[in-house]
């Protein structure tokens, strides 16, 4: 990634602001080089949890963190809490989308 991670995230969040997409920064991580967790809240008691991964050199992809892609809220919240304690540099962003779409994929 040529941009620092925080600028990359802020650019995507700015785009979400323009479209009216609801999001929350649950944990603001390091300026550069930290992990990113994206929680997609389906607004029905379930969520998806994705992490940003680098594959094939420079390609960035979103990958499910837990075995089941869509899960109840509780195990996902527990995982996020543990991740923030384990790595204080991690970014955690939550978005709300009933269809489970990842706006960072666009």
Buried (B, 14 or more C-beta within 10 A) or exposed (E): EEEBBBEBBEEBBEEBEEEEBEBEEBBBBBEEEBBBBBBBBBEEEBBBBBBBEEEEEEEEEBEEBBEEBBBEBEEBBEBBEEBBEEBEBBBBBBBBBEEBEEBBEE
